Amino acid sequence: MKRLYYLTGTLNSVSQISEDLHHTGVTDWHIHVLSKNEAGLYHRHIHSANLFQQNDVIHSGELGAILGGILGLVTAFILHHLLPFISEPVPPLVLLMVAGVMTLFGAWSGGLAGAMRDNYKIAQFHDDIEQGKHLIMVDVHKPQEQQVRQQLRQYHPEALLAAIGSSWILPFNRRFWFSPKRL
């Protein structure tokens, strides 16, 4: 799925865009809004962005797991190849546990660090949101994308298409390392 990022200035615009997207076939589960005015979103029955979309827990946790796994494998390699010269060889199960524990520790510490940061995909919109704008994230399937973009361009010129990215956080995808391209 693709994620379209739109910026708009008013909650009335967000509400109208949400209704129009529903008529296009986009469900509430595929529309998320990040705004400083959470109460306004709640009263208009608009889905606000969840904590995983606001904070960088998943992305940073995955990065931490990758780094922890690499460090765990290096540590296990060192234990396996250097310790036999000093003492008894380390059993393979212990080496596997060392690598696993370091991977889990990396994921945990990365997730904690990410909980304190903006999501890497929306960090570029931080200043806009602080100024009172609303970020609408619309997840669409490829066949729907042009229809949604055309509808918003035609009926909601106040909504600026700010970026296009993926709705997935995949660590082995090249886009994992970069935020969505701002238009």
N, C-alpha and C positions, 0 to 999 in steps of 0.2 A: 504494500500500500504506500501511496505517496501522502505526504503531509503538506498541505498548503497553509502558509502563515499569512494572515491578513491583519493589518492594523487599522483601527477605526477610533474615532474620537468620542462617540457617545454610546450610552447603553441602549438608547432607542434604536440606533443603527444595529447594534449587536443583536437585539431582539428581533428586528425585522429580517436580518440576514439569517438568523437561526430558523425562523418560520419559512423563509424562502427555500432554504436548504432542505427542510423537511419535505416540502412539495417536490423537490428534485429526487427524493429517495434517500437522502443522507439522514441516518438516525442520530438520536441524541448521543449514542455511544461513540460516534465518530466526530462529534463537535465538542471542542473544549475551549474554554475562554480563560485567559489569565488577565486578571484585573486587580487593581487596588480596592475596588468596590465590590467585595464579596457579597455583601448584603444585597446590593442591587441585583446581582446575578441570581441570588437565591430567590428574591421576590419575583423575578421574571421567569423563574423555572428554567434557567439556563445552566448547563453543566459547567462548573468551573474546573480548571485543570487540577488534577490530583497531585499529591505530594511527589510522586515519582516523575511527573511531568514538570514540576516546579523545581525540584532539587536534583542534584546529580548523583543520587545514591546508586542507581543501577550502573551507569557508565563508569563511575569511579570504582565501584565494587568489582566490576569486570576487569578494569585496568589493574587494580590491586591484586586480584586473583592471578592474572597473567604474570605480573612481576613477582608475586609470592611463589608461584609455581616454578618460575625460572630460578629464583634464588634457592628454592627447595631442591630442585634437581641438581643445581651446582653444589649445594651443601652435601647432598646424598652422594654425588660423584666424588667429592673430596673425601668424605668419610669412607667410602668404599675403596678408594685407591691409595689413600695416605695412611689410614689407621692400621692396615695389616702389617705395615713395617714397624709399628710401635707396639701393638698388642694384637689380640684376637680379631679376626675379621668380623665385621658387623653383619648380622643376619639381614637378608633382603627385605624381610617384613619391616624391620626397624627403619631401613632406608626409605621404604615406601611411606611409612608413617611420618617420617621427617618431612618428606616432600609434600604429603597431604596436609599436615598441620601448618606448614608455612604457606601453602596455597590458601587454606581457610583463613589464616591470620591476615594474609594480604587482602582477601576479599572483605573481611570484616573492617580492617583499618581503612581501606579504600572507600567502603560504604559510609563509614563515619565521617571521613573527610568530605565526601560528596554531599552528605546531609547538610553541610554548612555552606554549600555553594549553589548558585543558580545552575540549572540544567545546561549542559554545554550547547544544546540546540537553541535555547532561548536567551542565553546570556547577552547576545548581541542586541536584544530588545529591552534590556534592563532600563536604560535611560528613558525610552519611550513609555514604558509602563509606569515608571516613577513620575513622569509628567502627566499621568492621568489617561493615557491611551489604553485601549483594550486590544489584546492579542488574541485573535481567533485562530485556532488550529483545527483544520478540517482534514480528516483522513478519508481519502477517496481511492477507489480502485482505478486502474489505468483507463478503462473505458469511460468512467464518470468524469475524469479530470477536466477535459475540455468543456464539457457541459457546465460543470460547476464554475470554472473560470469565466466562461462566457456570460453566464447568468449574473455573477457578481460584478463583472465589468459593465454589463449593460444596465442593471437595475440598482447597483450600489457603487457609484463612482467614488463615494467618500471612503470606501474600503480599499486600502492600498495593499496590493499583493507584495508582501515584503520579502518572502523567501519560499523556496520549495525544497523539501527534503524527504527523508524516509521516516515512517512512523516506527520503524524497528531500531533497536539498539543491538547491532550484531558486531561482536568484537573482531571478527576476521574479515569484515568488509572494509574497503579502503575509506569509506565515508565515516567510519567509526572514529577516526582520528581527527576529523574536521567537522565544524558546525555547518548547518545548511547555508548555501550561498544566498546572501542577501541581494535582492534585485534592485 
